[in-house]
Amino acid sequence: MNNNQYTFTYENEPNDKNIYYMFQRLILPTIISSQYKPYKKYWEDYKRLLSIFTKWINIYYNGNSLKLINEDDFKETDSLITDLKFNCLEIETEYIEEIDIWYNEFLELWKNQS
């Protein structure tokens, strides 16, 4: 039996499979964080991130290009993630670190898409 059809290796190349995977990896820790009890004080910030990411997913799937996403959104997102990393440092960093990693992957894909 050939299992190659079931395997996937993420690469930082802006194609549909990699973008889909990146969005999955970005959105899941954001959803969890928006209801994760230790982060309760910051739920609104996580919900704001979730709203931004959801908007980006809609833009991508309606226009089939990451370049349709407005670069001005990145300033707010950078600020939110930086603040959350700092604020959650003493609580639990696993989810915000995961968000940060996949946000940076998003930026690379966005930058590399023609």
N, C-alpha and C positions, 0 to 999 in steps of 0.2 A: 504494500500500500504506500502510495506517495503522499506524504503530508505537506508538501511544499505549498499547496493551496491554502493551508491553515496557518502558515508562518508569515510573520511580517517583521521586517527590520526597519525601524524608523531611521530616516536620514534627513538631514537638514536641507532638503531640496523641496521647493514649492510645487508639489504635485498634489492631486486630490487625496491620495492615501495618507501622505504625511501631514497635510493640513487637517484632515479629519481626525487623525490620531492626536495631533497637537491640541486641537480643541477639546477632545475628550479628556486629555491629561490636564488641561488648564481648568476646565469647568468643574470636574469632580471635586478637587480639594476646595474650590470656592464654594460649592454647594454645601459641602460638609461644614466648612468654617462658618457659614452664615447661620448655623444652628448648633454649633459645637459649644457646649455649656462653658468651658473655661474661657472662651472668647466672647461671652455674652456682652460684655461692655463694648465690643467692637462689631457687633452683628450688623449694624447699619452700614458700616464701611465695607464689610464683606458683601452685603446685599448690593451696594453701589457697584462694586467690582463685578458681581454677577450680572448686573444690568448692562454694564459696559460690554462684557464678554458676549452676552446674549445678543446684543446689538451687532457686534462684529460678526458673529456666526450668521445672523440674518443677512447682513450685507454681503458676506462672502457667498453664501448659497443662492442669493438672488442675483448676484452679479458675476459670480465665478472668478473673482479676483480679490486678493487681499489689498491691492493698491486702491480699491474704492473706499477703504477705511481711512477716515480722516486722521492725519498725523497729529492734529491738535488734541485728540483724545489721549494720546500717549502721555502728555504732561500730567493730566489728572491721574491716570493709572499709575505712572511712576511715583507720584506723590503718595497715593493711597498705599501702594505696596511698601514703599520705604517707611511710612509711618507705622503700618501694621507690623512690619518686621521688627521695628524698634519697640513698639508697644507690647508685642507678644513674646518678646525675647525671654522674659522671665516666666512666662506661662507655659508655652508649648510651641515649638517652632516648626514642627513637622509639616503642617499644612501650608503655612505661609511660605516656607522654603520651597515647597513643591509648586506653589503658585508662581513664585519668583522664577524658578527654573523654567517653567513652561511659558511664562510671559516673555522671557528672554528668547526662547525658541520661536515664539510667535514673531518677535521683532526681527529675528534673522530671516525667517520665511518671508515676512513682509518686505524686508529690504532686498531679498534675492528674487522676488517675483518680478517679472518684466511687465 
